[in-house]
Amino acid sequence: ALPFFPETPPYLLIQKGDLEGCLKAMKQLWGQGNHKAEVDELLKEKAAMKEIKFMSVLELFRDRAFRCQAFLMVLLTITVPLAGVNAIYFYSFDVFRTAGFDQGLIPYMILGVGACDLGSILICFFVIERFGRRKLLLWGYGLMALLLALLTASFSLQEHFFWLPYCNVVLIFLVVVSFGAGPAGVTFPVTAELFTQSSRPAAILVASVLIWAGQYLVGIAFPHLIRYLDTFCFLVFMGVIAVSWVVIFRFLPETKGKALMDIHREFNRFNKRKGAAGVHTPEGLQMFMQV
């Protein structure tokens, strides 16, 4: 399917200077209609970017104007693999077997987990513009923390109540749905929206590395968590989610329907607070903000 995907409109207009290709991509991605406002926004950004070179990863983390965004990017992306869903994906057979289900049924239940994941991500595509990125992240992680707490209690007591193994399965499916409909579908779009065109490639590179590093870490550490914590292993993931939820609630603004430079202006409050007089806004962005 990838050969049929168009290039992104910002890339076509800002880096290639292809206005016609940009409009064609917009219509292909967002449907027929008047996209003049989006084109004007990109043209302003292009004018601002003329005086700014593309950042390397080191420059991104050294630039105080992007310090808060970089911190949020690291937190958001590392929370995705450390939220516990990958542990369910990697070891779902053991989880269902521990829940007391017949081994002949477990492969079909694993397929059901994957189907729920896919379905919930598709739902996210339709609701992300209606509810916004921040709200989906907060609701998704909030529900996941609650469900993981219930799952831990259910696993601990399943030997005393014959019906609890079935509750475990329901909770596992609900965790996957909460993850797919919120964090899984929102994290990368909101990460891209936190950065300007000059800093976005470095940010996406770091985010991709963190996602895979986190998955590797979970794959290595989860068997040891099972060995030492047994049914309480999901409390570790719940703790990661709780920390991420608090930071998102405190620092992440809603990016839905906002221009890139408006988002950057909101982060200037936090960046200035941390760096005082040392914080700067790149000259090109200053020019854009005055438009």
TORTI-220993 format. One record per residue (C-alpha): residue in three letters; z, x, y. Coordinates in steps of 0.001 Angstrom, whole numbers, plus 500000, padded with zeros to 6 digits. Each point is the difference from the previous one (the first is absolute). Layout:
rec aa: ALA	w: Z	u: X	v: Y
...
END
This chain:
rec aa: ALA	w: 500000	u: 500000	v: 500000
rec aa: LEU	w: 500621	u: 502910	v: 502394
rec aa: PRO	w: 496295	u: 500607	v: 500803
rec aa: PHE	w: 499857	u: 496457	v: 501425
rec aa: PHE	w: 502948	u: 500523	v: 502352
rec aa: PRO	w: 499080	u: 500680	v: 503647
rec aa: GLU	w: 501471	u: 502813	v: 502034
rec aa: THR	w: 502904	u: 498962	v: 502202
rec aa: PRO	w: 499009	u: 498789	v: 503502
rec aa: PRO	w: 502219	u: 502579	v: 501809
rec aa: TYR	w: 498357	u: 502832	v: 498076
rec aa: LEU	w: 496486	u: 498747	v: 500723
rec aa: LEU	w: 500562	u: 499458	v: 503712
rec aa: ILE	w: 502514	u: 502682	v: 500978
rec aa: GLN	w: 498846	u: 502896	v: 497833
rec aa: LYS	w: 496332	u: 499150	v: 499342
rec aa: GLY	w: 499188	u: 498145	v: 503224
rec aa: ASP	w: 498151	u: 497358	v: 497956
rec aa: LEU	w: 500557	u: 496728	v: 501874
rec aa: GLU	w: 497479	u: 498050	v: 497943
rec aa: GLY	w: 501523	u: 501217	v: 496733
rec aa: CYS	w: 503464	u: 499173	v: 501310
rec aa: LEU	w: 499002	u: 496407	v: 500786
rec aa: LYS	w: 498345	u: 499647	v: 496604
rec aa: ALA	w: 503138	u: 501277	v: 498255
rec aa: MET	w: 502199	u: 497639	v: 502017
rec aa: LYS	w: 497895	u: 497011	v: 498980
rec aa: GLN	w: 500013	u: 501116	v: 496383
rec aa: LEU	w: 503785	u: 500518	v: 499977
rec aa: TRP	w: 501195	u: 497254	v: 502353
rec aa: GLY	w: 497193	u: 497449	v: 499872
rec aa: GLN	w: 497447	u: 498805	v: 502526
rec aa: GLY	w: 501224	u: 499514	v: 503525
rec aa: ASN	w: 500474	u: 501627	v: 503363
rec aa: HIS	w: 501751	u: 503335	v: 499537
rec aa: LYS	w: 499636	u: 501097	v: 503617
rec aa: ALA	w: 503757	u: 500369	v: 500520
rec aa: GLU	w: 500337	u: 502299	v: 496981
rec aa: VAL	w: 496995	u: 502072	v: 501114
rec aa: ASP	w: 501389	u: 500347	v: 503527
rec aa: GLU	w: 503316	u: 501163	v: 498565
rec aa: LEU	w: 498270	u: 502636	v: 497897
rec aa: LEU	w: 497901	u: 501160	v: 502959
rec aa: LYS	w: 503171	u: 500496	v: 502048
rec aa: GLU	w: 501558	u: 501916	v: 497152
rec aa: LYS	w: 496856	u: 502107	v: 499683
rec aa: ALA	w: 500191	u: 500877	v: 503694
rec aa: ALA	w: 503634	u: 500992	v: 499582
rec aa: MET	w: 499303	u: 502064	v: 496890
rec aa: LYS	w: 497459	u: 502233	v: 501768
rec aa: GLU	w: 502800	u: 502181	v: 501292
rec aa: ILE	w: 501965	u: 500069	v: 496748
rec aa: LYS	w: 499126	u: 502007	v: 496913
rec aa: PHE	w: 500765	u: 498826	v: 496497
rec aa: MET	w: 503446	u: 501054	v: 498849
rec aa: SER	w: 500953	u: 501979	v: 496948
rec aa: VAL	w: 502993	u: 498999	v: 497915
rec aa: LEU	w: 502197	u: 502621	v: 501671
rec aa: GLU	w: 498893	u: 498911	v: 503463
rec aa: LEU	w: 500781	u: 496396	v: 499144
rec aa: PHE	w: 503607	u: 500767	v: 499084
rec aa: ARG	w: 500455	u: 502368	v: 502950
rec aa: ASP	w: 498731	u: 497528	v: 502583
rec aa: ARG	w: 502960	u: 498102	v: 501423
rec aa: ALA	w: 497728	u: 497174	v: 501119
rec aa: PHE	w: 499543	u: 499103	v: 496310
rec aa: ARG	w: 503440	u: 500936	v: 498695
rec aa: CYS	w: 501274	u: 496469	v: 499387
rec aa: GLN	w: 496670	u: 498909	v: 498497
rec aa: ALA	w: 500009	u: 502997	v: 497663
rec aa: PHE	w: 503551	u: 499229	v: 498900
rec aa: LEU	w: 499107	u: 496369	v: 499289
rec aa: MET	w: 496834	u: 501033	v: 498167
rec aa: VAL	w: 501987	u: 502284	v: 497691
rec aa: LEU	w: 502635	u: 497328	v: 499382
rec aa: LEU	w: 497543	u: 497160	v: 499393
rec aa: THR	w: 497789	u: 501917	v: 497599
rec aa: ILE	w: 502774	u: 501693	v: 498005
rec aa: THR	w: 501788	u: 496668	v: 499591
rec aa: VAL	w: 497004	u: 498480	v: 498209
rec aa: PRO	w: 500329	u: 502135	v: 496832
rec aa: LEU	w: 503805	u: 500234	v: 500299
rec aa: ALA	w: 500487	u: 496231	v: 500237
rec aa: GLY	w: 500275	u: 499688	v: 496219
rec aa: VAL	w: 496784	u: 498143	v: 499222
rec aa: ASN	w: 498344	u: 503105	v: 498582
rec aa: ALA	w: 502949	u: 500369	v: 497645
rec aa: ILE	w: 499241	u: 496515	v: 498717
rec aa: TYR	w: 496294	u: 500874	v: 499693
rec aa: PHE	w: 500608	u: 503287	v: 498191
rec aa: TYR	w: 502729	u: 498743	v: 497690
rec aa: SER	w: 499386	u: 496258	v: 499794
rec aa: PHE	w: 499780	u: 500157	v: 496203
rec aa: ASP	w: 503503	u: 501451	v: 499785
rec aa: VAL	w: 501292	u: 497570	v: 502604
rec aa: PHE	w: 498683	u: 496973	v: 498116
rec aa: ARG	w: 501173	u: 501384	v: 496671
rec aa: THR	w: 503471	u: 500529	v: 501457
rec aa: ALA	w: 499874	u: 496425	v: 501229
rec aa: GLY	w: 499731	u: 498939	v: 496350
rec aa: PHE	w: 496416	u: 498828	v: 499655
rec aa: ASP	w: 497887	u: 500404	v: 496882
rec aa: GLN	w: 497740	u: 503065	v: 500134
rec aa: GLY	w: 496955	u: 497880	v: 499230
rec aa: LEU	w: 500437	u: 498075	v: 503230
rec aa: ILE	w: 500683	u: 502987	v: 502225
rec aa: PRO	w: 496345	u: 501094	v: 500554
rec aa: TYR	w: 499139	u: 496520	v: 501266
rec aa: MET	w: 503007	u: 500011	v: 502282
rec aa: ILE	w: 498916	u: 503362	v: 501412
rec aa: LEU	w: 496570	u: 498503	v: 500680
rec aa: GLY	w: 501776	u: 497170	v: 501783
rec aa: VAL	w: 501829	u: 502493	v: 502224
rec aa: GLY	w: 496685	u: 501582	v: 500967
rec aa: ALA	w: 498449	u: 496595	v: 500669
rec aa: CYS	w: 502920	u: 499055	v: 502255
rec aa: ASP	w: 499653	u: 503270	v: 501859
rec aa: LEU	w: 496290	u: 499451	v: 500607
rec aa: GLY	w: 500470	u: 496361	v: 500955
rec aa: SER	w: 502802	u: 500723	v: 502461
rec aa: ILE	w: 497987	u: 502759	v: 501722
rec aa: LEU	w: 497082	u: 497581	v: 500377
rec aa: ILE	w: 502381	u: 497486	v: 501553
rec aa: CYS	w: 501139	u: 502693	v: 502423
rec aa: PHE	w: 496414	u: 500447	v: 501189
rec aa: PHE	w: 499932	u: 496342	v: 501093
rec aa: VAL	w: 503426	u: 499821	v: 501643
rec aa: ILE	w: 500328	u: 503411	v: 501674
rec aa: GLU	w: 498297	u: 498855	v: 503211
rec aa: ARG	w: 501990	u: 496783	v: 500069
rec aa: PHE	w: 503510	u: 501347	v: 499459
rec aa: GLY	w: 499619	u: 503564	v: 501278
rec aa: ARG	w: 500694	u: 503389	v: 498468
rec aa: ARG	w: 503651	u: 500392	v: 500994
rec aa: LYS	w: 501056	u: 496605	v: 498673
rec aa: LEU	w: 498282	u: 500531	v: 496639
rec aa: LEU	w: 501658	u: 503393	v: 499614
rec aa: LEU	w: 503456	u: 498652	v: 500847
rec aa: TRP	w: 499696	u: 496947	v: 497781
rec aa: GLY	w: 498433	u: 501973	v: 497153
rec aa: TYR	w: 502590	u: 502763	v: 499936
rec aa: GLY	w: 502855	u: 497574	v: 500665
rec aa: LEU	w: 499044	u: 497864	v: 497006
rec aa: MET	w: 499494	u: 503088	v: 497853
rec aa: ALA	w: 503491	u: 501302	v: 500776
rec aa: LEU	w: 501531	u: 496641	v: 499114
rec aa: LEU	w: 497954	u: 499674	v: 496812
rec aa: LEU	w: 500823	u: 503548	v: 498854
rec aa: ALA	w: 503700	u: 499263	v: 500492
rec aa: LEU	w: 499644	u: 496845	v: 497892
rec aa: LEU	w: 497972	u: 501914	v: 497421
rec aa: THR	w: 502731	u: 502624	v: 499694
rec aa: ALA	w: 502658	u: 497335	v: 499493
rec aa: SER	w: 497805	u: 498158	v: 497511
rec aa: PHE	w: 499316	u: 503133	v: 497953
rec aa: SER	w: 503709	u: 500810	v: 499930
rec aa: LEU	w: 500965	u: 496550	v: 498698
rec aa: GLN	w: 497058	u: 499199	v: 497731
rec aa: GLU	w: 501970	u: 500715	v: 496828
rec aa: HIS	w: 502459	u: 497246	v: 500894
rec aa: PHE	w: 497526	u: 497225	v: 500769
rec aa: PHE	w: 496984	u: 499267	v: 497800
rec aa: TRP	w: 497945	u: 498609	v: 502900
rec aa: LEU	w: 500310	u: 503033	v: 502306
rec aa: PRO	w: 497097	u: 501984	v: 498429
rec aa: TYR	w: 497694	u: 497229	v: 501167
rec aa: CYS	w: 501507	u: 500219	v: 503487
rec aa: ASN	w: 499271	u: 503737	v: 499928
rec aa: VAL	w: 496312	u: 499347	v: 499467
rec aa: VAL	w: 499878	u: 497435	v: 502806
rec aa: LEU	w: 501740	u: 502439	v: 502334
rec aa: ILE	w: 497580	u: 502797	v: 499091
rec aa: PHE	w: 497030	u: 497775	v: 500824
rec aa: LEU	w: 501626	u: 498958	v: 503282
rec aa: VAL	w: 500602	u: 503649	v: 500952
rec aa: VAL	w: 496323	u: 500780	v: 499403
rec aa: VAL	w: 498879	u: 496978	v: 502022
rec aa: SER	w: 502341	u: 500880	v: 502886
rec aa: PHE	w: 498658	u: 503544	v: 500002
rec aa: GLY	w: 496335	u: 499070	v: 499786
rec aa: ALA	w: 500097	u: 497252	v: 502617
rec aa: GLY	w: 501819	u: 502221	v: 502479
rec aa: PRO	w: 500398	u: 503799	v: 499870
rec aa: ALA	w: 497118	u: 500752	v: 497628
rec aa: GLY	w: 497431	u: 498234	v: 502148
rec aa: VAL	w: 501433	u: 500819	v: 503427
rec aa: THR	w: 501118	u: 503639	v: 499900
rec aa: PHE	w: 496650	u: 501755	v: 500365
rec aa: PRO	w: 498588	u: 497627	v: 502662
rec aa: VAL	w: 503120	u: 500268	v: 502150
rec aa: THR	w: 500092	u: 503781	v: 499507
rec aa: ALA	w: 496452	u: 500281	v: 501329
rec aa: GLU	w: 500861	u: 497796	v: 502980
rec aa: LEU	w: 502863	u: 502267	v: 501071
rec aa: PHE	w: 497682	u: 502889	v: 500898
rec aa: THR	w: 497128	u: 500675	v: 502341
rec aa: GLN	w: 496586	u: 501020	v: 498754
rec aa: SER	w: 500807	u: 503672	v: 500609
rec aa: SER	w: 503215	u: 499969	v: 497950
rec aa: ARG	w: 499105	u: 497439	v: 497330
rec aa: PRO	w: 498185	u: 502297	v: 497514
rec aa: ALA	w: 502995	u: 502352	v: 499788
rec aa: ALA	w: 502385	u: 497059	v: 499664
rec aa: ILE	w: 497983	u: 498371	v: 497200
rec aa: LEU	w: 499793	u: 503354	v: 498207
rec aa: VAL	w: 503779	u: 500382	v: 500077
rec aa: ALA	w: 500488	u: 496373	v: 498928
rec aa: SER	w: 497692	u: 500426	v: 496999
rec aa: VAL	w: 501794	u: 503165	v: 498889
rec aa: LEU	w: 503386	u: 498280	v: 500325
rec aa: ILE	w: 498863	u: 497011	v: 497943
rec aa: TRP	w: 498910	u: 502165	v: 497080
rec aa: ALA	w: 502967	u: 502351	v: 500321
rec aa: GLY	w: 502331	u: 497004	v: 499907
rec aa: GLN	w: 498310	u: 498594	v: 496915
rec aa: TYR	w: 500327	u: 503368	v: 498280
rec aa: LEU	w: 503668	u: 500178	v: 500963
rec aa: VAL	w: 500692	u: 496533	v: 498587
rec aa: GLY	w: 498155	u: 500832	v: 496782
rec aa: ILE	w: 502103	u: 503144	v: 499559
rec aa: ALA	w: 503359	u: 498631	v: 501135
rec aa: PHE	w: 500065	u: 496486	v: 498559
rec aa: PRO	w: 500720	u: 501025	v: 496368
rec aa: HIS	w: 502991	u: 502006	v: 501266
rec aa: LEU	w: 501174	u: 497058	v: 502088
rec aa: ILE	w: 499858	u: 497829	v: 496888
rec aa: ARG	w: 501967	u: 502599	v: 498042
rec aa: TYR	w: 502798	u: 500431	v: 502541
rec aa: LEU	w: 500110	u: 496623	v: 501779
rec aa: ASP	w: 498727	u: 497667	v: 497280
rec aa: THR	w: 499804	u: 496448	v: 501400
rec aa: PHE	w: 501034	u: 501164	v: 503482
rec aa: CYS	w: 496897	u: 502164	v: 500503
rec aa: PHE	w: 498328	u: 497456	v: 502265
rec aa: LEU	w: 502865	u: 500303	v: 502486
rec aa: VAL	w: 498499	u: 503352	v: 501030
rec aa: PHE	w: 496742	u: 498302	v: 500952
rec aa: MET	w: 501914	u: 497218	v: 501718
rec aa: GLY	w: 501733	u: 502616	v: 502160
rec aa: VAL	w: 496644	u: 501502	v: 501039
rec aa: ILE	w: 498720	u: 496535	v: 500895
rec aa: ALA	w: 503133	u: 499192	v: 502019
rec aa: VAL	w: 499650	u: 503161	v: 502103
rec aa: SER	w: 496304	u: 499309	v: 500574
rec aa: TRP	w: 500704	u: 496374	v: 500969
rec aa: VAL	w: 502524	u: 501037	v: 502650
rec aa: VAL	w: 497630	u: 502584	v: 501513
rec aa: ILE	w: 497068	u: 497546	v: 500014
rec aa: PHE	w: 502156	u: 497342	v: 501659
rec aa: ARG	w: 501230	u: 502445	v: 502626
rec aa: PHE	w: 496916	u: 502056	v: 500861
rec aa: LEU	w: 496744	u: 498420	v: 498773
rec aa: PRO	w: 498329	u: 497697	v: 502542
rec aa: GLU	w: 497609	u: 497267	v: 498991
rec aa: THR	w: 496452	u: 501365	v: 500148
rec aa: LYS	w: 498102	u: 496770	v: 499329
rec aa: GLY	w: 497521	u: 499208	v: 502743
rec aa: LYS	w: 500988	u: 502990	v: 502129
rec aa: ALA	w: 497709	u: 502653	v: 501389
rec aa: LEU	w: 500527	u: 503522	v: 498758
rec aa: MET	w: 501211	u: 501269	v: 503349
rec aa: ASP	w: 502437	u: 497091	v: 500387
rec aa: ILE	w: 501592	u: 501048	v: 496719
rec aa: HIS	w: 500129	u: 503611	v: 501169
rec aa: ARG	w: 501660	u: 498894	v: 503248
rec aa: GLU	w: 502742	u: 498187	v: 498056
rec aa: PHE	w: 500804	u: 503141	v: 498035
rec aa: ASN	w: 500305	u: 502017	v: 503201
rec aa: ARG	w: 503432	u: 498394	v: 500508
rec aa: PHE	w: 501335	u: 501550	v: 496773
rec aa: ASN	w: 498179	u: 503301	v: 500403
rec aa: LYS	w: 501293	u: 500462	v: 503548
rec aa: ARG	w: 503493	u: 499142	v: 498897
rec aa: LYS	w: 499875	u: 502793	v: 497405
rec aa: GLY	w: 498182	u: 502656	v: 501997
rec aa: ALA	w: 501035	u: 499151	v: 503579
rec aa: ALA	w: 497912	u: 501973	v: 502475
rec aa: GLY	w: 498165	u: 501870	v: 497264
rec aa: VAL	w: 498122	u: 496946	v: 498829
rec aa: HIS	w: 496456	u: 499672	v: 501186
rec aa: THR	w: 497180	u: 497523	v: 499664
rec aa: PRO	w: 496624	u: 501674	v: 499492
rec aa: GLU	w: 497941	u: 499963	v: 503169
rec aa: GLY	w: 497244	u: 497920	v: 498456
rec aa: LEU	w: 502502	u: 497349	v: 498933
rec aa: GLN	w: 501512	u: 499929	v: 503465
rec aa: MET	w: 496580	u: 499314	v: 501457
rec aa: PHE	w: 499418	u: 497231	v: 497494
rec aa: MET	w: 503371	u: 498345	v: 500691
rec aa: GLN	w: 499160	u: 499802	v: 503674
rec aa: VAL	w: 496808	u: 498052	v: 499301
END
